[in-house]
Amino acid sequence: MERTTIIEKIKITLTHVLGHENFELTDDLTAKDVDGWDSLSHMMIITKIEEEFKITFKLRDLNKLNNMGSLISLVQSKL
């Protein structure tokens, strides 16, 4: 799957979980940059991404995430 398709699907997931589009999805984006992205919404986002792409993340994979770019790369590696 192309990176742009992954980004589009992740943006839809973020918008759905957070209830707004007040962010620009860039590789440098982190949870602290987005209103309403707390620990609970983070888990909801990860779960929805797993469902959307039909993949499963390991805890060690999630612990290595630094920003949106690393999440996109992780999704790509699982597909």
Sequence and secondary structure as in RCSB ss.txt:
>XXXX:A:sequence
MERTTIIEKIKITLTHVLGHENFELTDDLTAKDVDGWDSLSHMMIITKIEEEFKITFKLRDLNKLNNMGSLISLV
QSKL
>XXXX:A:secstr
  HHHHHHHHHHHHHHHHS   S   TT  GGGSTT  HHHHHHHHHHHHHHHT    HHHHHT  SHHHHHHHH
HHH 
